[in-house]
């Protein structure tokens, strides 16, 4: 009886291990990468410059409506303060006097890139459409993608309305993003934790471990 049970356990353990081996390797390699690399380096913190500081006068901002859920105050261009009014669906940006804020043009975007990063950017690309799994996913559009011709692998994304530096992307971040997609088994937008694949392989990996422990326990002591 014990020998028959060992054979069944060995067979189940073998097949479960074969099926889950590749994903277990992906989990291990990505986990090692996440553990050893500095997350601030991945986020491009070393390319960010100190925030601009401009005196703020909101004496003319009585136009802000009471239905705003939040009001944001930001420095955009030097000596320029902008006001963001957060509504239920979106954030609208204005000058302190209530005039609608025009989007940054290419020259202004590059100027801000020089003030907020050390990239020495000389190229700017205007982005108006969201792409699944993009480097700027989750950020409000439109954005300016700014970079230096000689180093296009390191880029910054600047909000065209507020002028906020919303993301810096580099090679380390792209490796992180790729390994994260393997880790959570979401290969499209790479943001969904709890996919069906992840749940399935998690259960199978647990069964593999349980089968291995049970197989070890069922062995005679002289073979352990």
N, C-alpha and C positions, 0 to 999 in steps of 0.2 A: 504493500500500500504506500509506504513511504517512498519507495523507489519510483512508483508510478507518479506520485505527486511531484517529485523532483524533476522528472522528465517533462511534465506539463509546465511547471514553472520555468524550466530552462527554455522550453520552446516559446512560451509567451514572452519571456524576457528578451530572447534573441530577436523575435520579430518586432517587438515594441522598440527595442534599441535601434534596429535598422531603420525603422520609419522616422524616429525622432532624432537620430544622430546628427543630421545636418542642422536642424534647428537648434539643438543643444549646443553645437559648435558655434552657431551664429550668436546665441545668447552669451556664451562665454567670451568670445572675441569682442563683441560690442561692450559687454560689461567691463572687460579689462580696459578698453579704450576710455569709457566714461569715467572709470576710477582714476586713471593716471593723467588725463589731460585737464588743464585748468579751464574751467567753464568760462571765466572772464576772457581768457584768450580766444576761446571759440566765439564768443560774442563780439569780439573786436574791440574790447575796452581799451586796448593799447593804442588804438587809432583815434580815440575820441579826445577832443580838446575840452577844457573847462567851459562851463556854460556862460553865455553872455549875461551881463548884468546891466540893466537899464532902469532908471527911476520910473516908477509906475504912478500915473495920475489917472484915476478913474472918476474924476469929478464930473465928466461929461457922459458917464455910462448909465444914466438913469433910464435909458431906453431898454435895458435888459428886462424882458418880460418875466412875470411871476411864474409862468408855467415851465421855466427852465429848471431842469433837475440838477444842473451843475454849471458853474461858470469857471472857465479856465483862462489863466493869464499867462501869456508866453512872450518871450523875446523872439522876434523873427530876424529881420535885418538889423544892423547896428542902429541904435536909437529909435527902433520901431517896436512898439508894443501892440500885440493883437489879442483879441478877446474871443474865446470859444464858448458858444452857448450850446450846452448839451441838451438835446431833446430826447424824446422817447425812441426815435429811430436813427438820428444822425447828429453830428456836431457841425454847427455852422460857425464860420469865422468872420469876424468884423474888425474894423478899426475902432479905437475907443469912442469915436463920435457916433458909432452906429452904422457907418457906411459898410457895405458888403466888401469883404477883402478880396482883391484880385489875386489869382494864383501867381506864384513865382514864375518868372520867365527863365530862360536858360541861363542868361548871364547872372541873374540873382541866385539861381540854384548853385552855380559854380562858386559864386562869392560865399554863400553859406557853407559850402563844402570846405572851402579854405579856412573858414572861421571855426568850424565844428569838428574837422578831422585833420589828420596829417597826410592825407592821401595825395595831395597836390593834383587834384582832379582837373582834367582839361576837356572831359567829355561828359555830356549829360543827355540822357534819354528819357523822354516823357512817357509815363506808363498810365494808361487809363482803363485797362481791362485786366480783371483778375484771371490768373491761371492756376489750375489745380496743382498743388504741390510746389508752387513757386517759392523763391527765396523770400518774397515779401508777403506771403500768405498771412491773412489775419490783419493786415494793415489797411487803413482807409485809403481809398484812391481819390484823386490822382497822386502819383509819386514821381519824383525825379530820381533816376538811377545815375549816380555820378561815379566816375572812375578815371584813372590815368591810363592813357593809351599804352604805355610801356608796362603797366601792371594791371591788366583787366580782371585778374582773378580776385582782387580785393576791391569791393564796391561798397558804396553807402547809399541808403535810400532815405530821401528827404521828403517829408510831407509837403506837397505843393501849396497847401493852404496855410498851415501853421508854421512851416519852416522847421518843424521838429525833425531831428535826426532819429528816425524810427528803427533803423537796423544797419549793422555793418556785417558784411558777409565776406568770408575768406575761405581758403582751401580747408582749413581745420573745421569750419562750420559745415562745409559740404560733406566731409567725411562723417562728421557727427550726424548729420541729417540722414545720410545713407545707412549708417549703422543703426540709427534709431528706427528707421523703417523696417530693418530686419528684426530688431528687438521686439517691436510691438506688432510685427507682421501686418502692417498697413502700408502697402506699396504705392498708393495713389496720392492722397493728401498728407500722409505721414503724421497725422494729428489724432487719429482715432484709437484710443486705448480701449480694449475690450472687444476686438473683432472676433468673429466666429472662429477664424483660424487660430488666433491666440488662445482662446478658451479651449479649443479642441486639443492643441498641442500641449497646453499646460496640463490637462488631465492625462494625456498619454504619457507625458514625462513623469508625472506623479506615479502612474501605474508602473512605469519602467523601474523607478526607484523602489517601489514597494515589492515588485517581483524580485528584484535583485536582493533586497534584504531578506525576503522570505526564503529565497534559494540558499542564501548563506546560512540562515538559521537551520534549514532542513538538512544541511550537510552534516555528516558525522564529525565529531569534535576533532578527530585526528586529521581531517582534511581541511580544517579551517586555517 
